[in-house]
Amino acid sequence: MTTPALTSYVESLPDSGTFSIWAGPVEGPATLAHDSDRPHYAASTMKLALVIAAYRLADSRTLDLDSTVTVHNSFASAVGGAGFQMDREEDSDPQTWQRMGTEVALRWLANRALVRSGNLATNLLLDVVGLEEVALTLADLGADSSSVTRGIEDAPARDAGRENLVTATDLARTLGALVTERAASPRACREILATLAAQQINDAIPAGLPPGTKVAHKSGWVTGISHDAGLVYPPDSSPYVLVVCTTSGLAEDESLALIAGAAEASWRDRKALA
């Protein structure tokens, strides 16, 4: 089936920047793909692979998600063991910071890492899960062009050239693996999808869809970067996957509007994408 709205949308993309789109059914292949294998800096989309890795460890009984850690702001870099701290002002989730010095459950940290894209929650969880386990998860999901090599705000690792990378294709595969319950145990996949559907930052894909449309998604953003990867659940057709990754000189509000525009076009083509 053709996708006239999305095709027209792709033709209207700015000339300057890298814009990657993957749209299609949950089990693929893509109905429409535009530069979808191009790597982008992952920003907060890396948190999805981290949370899946945590649940996979819980599935194997290697990790108890209801065990607790003390909230702190002192981390070892992924390179050389140098220490670093995080900037509270750069975190979109104040709740973890409000619990500094107290015990919180790993499951709660996983939730905050997704629904509020919490940076401190992410690093606390990553300390327990480990980079190696996230790498194994990405490999098992077939997300071969994606990598998580450092935590959030790990400046020593960043300065050493370590970056977290993602592609639209890999994000689509990851979402599809959750729906088909291949990413982790069926119970874990359902819980992660429910968390993604409870997302509280909805200024990208959901902004281009009819109000009230169910979307299970994870966004990511830093200066020059805006991404969103989501499962869209129309009431009149099967769910479909939409991933938009942008690296450009656009202002944040322009990038968000661009992603919302892709979502609006995908909605018009929804029956071809399902």
VMD Tcl script that draws the C-alpha trace (Angstrom):
set ca {
  {0.00 0.00 0.00}
  {1.15 3.56 -0.66}
  {1.71 6.28 1.92}
  {0.88 9.53 0.12}
  {0.87 11.73 3.21}
  {4.20 10.49 4.55}
  {5.77 10.52 1.10}
  {4.77 14.15 0.67}
  {6.05 14.90 4.16}
  {9.48 13.40 3.37}
  {9.69 15.44 0.18}
  {9.15 18.61 2.23}
  {11.93 17.97 4.78}
  {14.57 20.72 5.15}
  {17.70 20.43 3.04}
  {19.99 21.09 5.99}
  {20.25 18.40 8.66}
  {19.75 14.66 9.00}
  {16.17 13.43 9.27}
  {15.46 9.72 9.65}
  {12.01 8.11 9.53}
  {10.79 4.55 9.94}
  {7.06 3.85 9.68}
  {5.35 0.51 9.36}
  {3.84 -2.52 11.09}
  {5.14 -3.75 14.44}
  {6.84 -6.77 12.87}
  {8.21 -4.84 9.89}
  {9.44 -4.38 7.30}
  {9.04 -0.64 6.98}
  {6.25 0.63 4.80}
  {8.18 3.88 4.50}
  {11.82 4.38 5.46}
  {13.87 7.50 4.88}
  {17.54 7.48 5.89}
  {16.49 5.15 8.69}
  {19.88 3.46 9.10}
  {21.76 6.72 9.66}
  {23.24 6.88 13.20}
  {22.21 9.77 15.45}
  {23.32 10.72 18.93}
  {20.81 8.77 21.00}
  {20.01 11.37 23.68}
  {17.40 9.92 26.02}
  {16.22 7.20 23.65}
  {19.08 5.10 25.13}
  {16.97 4.76 28.25}
  {14.67 2.32 26.48}
  {17.43 -0.24 25.94}
  {18.60 0.24 29.53}
  {15.15 -0.47 30.96}
  {14.72 -3.55 28.76}
  {18.12 -4.79 29.95}
  {17.03 -4.35 33.57}
  {13.85 -6.36 33.00}
  {15.80 -9.10 31.20}
  {18.06 -9.44 34.23}
  {14.95 -9.67 36.40}
  {13.58 -12.38 34.10}
  {16.74 -14.42 34.68}
  {16.51 -13.80 38.44}
  {19.88 -12.06 38.34}
  {18.30 -8.82 39.50}
  {15.39 -8.00 41.79}
  {13.65 -4.88 40.46}
  {12.08 -4.37 43.87}
  {15.47 -4.16 45.58}
  {16.59 -0.66 46.51}
  {19.53 1.67 46.06}
  {20.37 4.92 47.80}
  {19.82 8.00 45.65}
  {23.16 9.78 45.19}
  {24.88 12.09 42.74}
  {28.39 10.70 42.41}
  {29.26 8.38 39.54}
  {32.33 6.68 38.09}
  {33.06 7.47 34.46}
  {33.00 4.68 31.88}
  {36.63 5.55 31.15}
  {39.41 5.53 33.69}
  {37.14 5.50 36.70}
  {37.11 9.29 36.97}
  {34.23 10.66 38.97}
  {31.51 12.99 37.76}
  {28.31 14.54 39.04}
  {25.09 15.46 37.31}
  {23.41 18.84 36.89}
  {20.00 18.95 38.52}
  {18.93 21.79 36.21}
  {19.45 19.54 33.17}
  {17.10 16.84 34.47}
  {13.44 16.78 33.41}
  {12.45 14.73 36.47}
  {12.71 16.44 39.86}
  {11.29 13.51 41.82}
  {14.49 11.47 41.98}
  {16.43 14.52 43.19}
  {13.82 15.09 45.90}
  {14.65 11.63 47.28}
  {18.39 12.24 47.61}
  {19.84 10.08 50.38}
  {16.80 7.81 50.58}
  {16.24 4.27 49.32}
  {14.27 3.77 46.10}
  {13.38 0.62 44.16}
  {15.03 -0.17 40.84}
  {11.58 -0.62 39.31}
  {10.71 2.94 40.35}
  {13.94 4.23 38.75}
  {13.09 2.40 35.51}
  {9.69 4.04 35.52}
  {11.11 7.53 36.08}
  {13.72 6.98 33.36}
  {10.90 6.44 30.86}
  {7.86 8.47 31.92}
  {9.84 11.62 32.82}
  {13.11 10.80 31.03}
  {14.89 11.14 34.37}
  {18.66 11.49 34.01}
  {19.56 10.81 37.62}
  {17.21 7.83 37.66}
  {18.90 6.56 34.50}
  {22.43 6.68 35.88}
  {21.40 5.07 39.17}
  {19.82 2.22 37.24}
  {22.74 1.94 34.82}
  {25.14 1.60 37.77}
  {23.34 -1.61 38.71}
  {22.56 -3.00 35.24}
  {25.91 -2.20 33.62}
  {26.93 -1.15 30.13}
  {27.78 -4.72 29.10}
  {24.24 -5.92 29.77}
  {22.79 -3.06 27.73}
  {25.14 -3.98 24.86}
  {23.99 -7.61 25.03}
  {20.37 -6.48 24.97}
  {20.90 -4.31 21.89}
  {22.63 -7.20 20.13}
  {19.82 -9.64 20.97}
  {17.24 -7.15 19.70}
  {19.09 -6.83 16.40}
  {19.80 -3.17 17.09}
  {23.21 -3.60 15.51}
  {23.90 0.06 14.72}
  {23.04 1.35 18.21}
  {25.32 1.61 21.21}
  {25.26 2.70 24.84}
  {28.82 3.33 25.95}
  {28.38 5.81 28.79}
  {25.90 7.24 31.22}
  {24.19 10.61 31.07}
  {26.55 13.59 31.55}
  {29.64 11.37 31.73}
  {31.93 14.15 30.46}
  {35.22 12.20 30.77}
  {33.82 9.41 28.58}
  {32.33 11.88 26.13}
  {35.63 13.71 25.87}
  {37.31 10.35 25.18}
  {35.02 9.86 22.20}
  {32.41 7.57 23.70}
  {28.93 8.30 22.41}
  {25.53 6.69 22.65}
  {24.16 6.12 19.16}
  {20.83 5.03 17.72}
  {19.10 4.59 14.38}
  {15.44 4.85 13.51}
  {15.52 1.26 12.25}
  {16.92 -0.03 15.54}
  {14.35 1.86 17.59}
  {11.60 0.41 15.40}
  {12.98 -3.11 15.92}
  {13.09 -2.54 19.67}
  {9.47 -1.39 19.83}
  {8.39 -4.27 17.63}
  {10.19 -6.74 19.90}
  {8.26 -5.38 22.87}
  {4.91 -5.82 21.13}
  {5.74 -9.35 19.96}
  {7.14 -10.11 23.44}
  {10.59 -11.06 22.16}
  {12.46 -8.29 23.97}
  {11.97 -9.90 27.38}
  {9.40 -12.12 29.10}
  {5.77 -11.47 28.11}
  {5.05 -9.99 31.52}
  {8.09 -7.71 31.33}
  {7.23 -6.55 27.81}
  {3.68 -5.70 28.84}
  {4.91 -3.74 31.86}
  {7.43 -1.77 29.80}
  {4.80 -0.97 27.15}
  {2.39 0.21 29.85}
  {5.12 2.49 31.20}
  {5.81 3.90 27.73}
  {2.08 4.53 27.30}
  {2.12 6.50 30.57}
  {4.77 8.88 29.16}
  {4.37 12.39 30.57}
  {6.41 14.24 27.93}
  {4.17 14.31 24.88}
  {5.35 17.21 22.75}
  {6.53 15.22 19.71}
  {4.62 12.26 18.17}
  {1.49 12.62 20.35}
  {1.25 16.32 19.45}
  {0.51 15.38 15.84}
  {-2.17 12.81 16.60}
  {-5.86 13.21 17.50}
  {-6.27 14.01 21.21}
  {-6.62 10.88 23.31}
  {-4.81 8.60 20.87}
  {-2.88 5.91 22.74}
  {0.86 6.14 22.10}
  {3.59 4.12 23.81}
  {6.73 6.11 23.10}
  {10.13 7.37 24.20}
  {11.58 10.68 23.12}
  {15.04 12.16 23.45}
  {16.42 15.65 23.04}
  {19.50 17.81 23.52}
  {20.61 20.88 21.61}
  {20.35 20.08 17.90}
  {18.76 16.67 18.55}
  {15.10 15.68 18.78}
  {13.87 12.10 18.48}
  {10.69 10.21 19.21}
  {9.95 6.51 18.77}
  {6.42 5.32 19.30}
  {3.77 2.68 18.92}
  {0.56 4.31 17.76}
  {-2.74 2.57 18.52}
  {-5.54 3.82 16.20}
  {-9.08 2.74 17.12}
  {-9.83 1.71 13.54}
  {-6.71 -0.26 12.57}
  {-3.85 -2.28 14.01}
  {-1.00 -0.54 15.86}
  {1.91 0.80 13.86}
  {5.42 2.01 14.60}
  {6.63 5.53 13.89}
  {10.19 6.65 14.60}
  {11.56 10.08 13.74}
  {15.17 11.03 14.52}
  {16.42 14.54 13.77}
  {19.90 16.05 13.93}
  {19.91 19.62 12.67}
  {20.36 23.27 13.41}
  {16.64 23.70 13.98}
  {15.41 25.23 17.22}
  {13.82 22.73 19.61}
  {10.28 23.92 18.93}
  {10.89 23.60 15.18}
  {12.21 20.06 15.56}
  {9.25 19.08 17.72}
  {6.86 20.53 15.16}
  {8.65 18.56 12.45}
  {8.14 15.29 14.39}
  {4.52 16.16 15.07}
  {4.11 16.75 11.34}
  {5.37 13.23 10.65}
  {2.87 11.88 13.17}
  {0.02 13.78 11.54}
  {1.00 12.39 8.13}
  {1.32 8.87 9.55}
  {-2.19 9.11 10.96}
  {-3.58 9.86 7.52}
  {-1.67 6.82 6.19}
  {-2.38 4.63 9.24}
  {-4.20 1.82 7.45}
  {-1.26 1.42 5.08}
  {1.18 1.27 8.01}
  {-0.58 -1.28 10.20}
}
mol new
graphics top color blue
foreach p $ca { graphics top sphere $p radius 0.5 }
foreach p [lrange $ca 0 end-1] q [lrange $ca 1 end] { graphics top cylinder $p $q radius 0.2 }
display resetview
